[in-house]
Amino acid sequence: MNPEPRSGAKGRGFFARVLVWLAPAALAACALLTAGPRSAVDWRSLRAVALESDDWGLAGFVPSAGVWDGLRREDLSPGAFPEVYWNSTLEDSATVAELAAVLASHRGRDGLPAVLQPNYVMSALAWEDGRWQRYDLPDLPREYRRPGLWEAVAGARRLGVWYPEFHAAWHYDPAHRREATKSSAVALEAASRGIMLFPGSEAARELGPWRSTPELARELDDALVVFERTFDRRPGSLIAPDYTWNGRVERLWSSRSLNVIQAKREQRHPDLPSGAAGRVLKVLERQWVKTTRTGSTYLERNCRLEPAQSPDPEATVAACIRETARAWRRGEPAIVETHRVNFAHAETAVVALGRRALSDYLDGVGALPGAGPLFVADVEIASLARHGCSVRTDGAGVVVRNGTHARRLVAMPGAGSGPEGTKTLLILDAGRHGRWISGARNTVELAESVAP
Ligand SMILES: [Zn+2]
């Protein structure tokens, strides 16, 4: 007679069975949590810096200083905003020109200047003469006239320091704004002064789940037309207003070839529950889309340069420089979040502080031990990660990069399409970065005037 198995042996059998089930599940979970597209370049040695800046072109929050005089802003009950946003304003020509000068005076090790990516809001609603008026960039509401603004933007683009990208159609649900503004005398008075805030505006998010998909699709298409008309090209990268979007919005973007998405980690996902469960699901969802949506590139903001919201701007700059070095050490490009409110504000002291902070940050990353930084745009990060090389056209010409240790062949955009349908190709040596000097057509050329 076989002895009755002891309870310990029984227990071991049970645990073994559990392990058999758990181990693959744990492995699958690990694989999912650590999965992600492999990069074709080593970001540790590339030491790339991208500057992402939201809210440019937004006709708000206020047109100018003093606009709150005689108005109790708390009566407007727009929701919660950091204090500095109450006097956030639309940039003007001086803001752009002075910022461009700061960027142009800081160069990467390839000799190219720092480049800001202003993420633009394309349209505005203005309450003028007792009715709503729509304005599409480059047109601006009456209260937000900014003489010379677009000449300054064109100048900054010609310097290669201003690379516009896409943020929003309106930055709010326009129907919600129309209704909420009608609801109170103070809201109507604020609107007639050009104040963009309205009751409940903080929650009236442009890409909220209550809005219909056809409506969002129409709005996106209109906004892309405005973008292309204003900046002569399609956007290559984007960030959702208020970081709020869900899966249907990503599908919309993808159907319009908008595949470089900023700040996925900051996403406010309206389809997920709040609390710990929501946070866990958000991590899983992020990993899932990074693994399965192979046509998209998700860029995470891993450095924060928001001096206007900081009690200690110098410490903010120092922290951002440390975050940059840490991002490189982790093998990531440094992607800096820095909103427009730091650089365009009704209080001139805020503007001076923001510009100084940017300059100090750029000085600081340039002084980090080791090779100097490369200042890049999101589309370059996406292309370098995917193909090891990149070609980007900006207002100053074409920037080419090879982030690998081998020669790469790249096709030049819009150049050399001869009668035989041939294209100009460029053989780019390993580690070469720089501006393409346009040469003979229909030939294979070697890059010149680029530094390793
Ligand atoms: Zn925004």
Residues whose N, C-alpha, C, O or C-beta is under 5 A from the ligand:
A	BS01	ZN	D54 D55 P241 D242
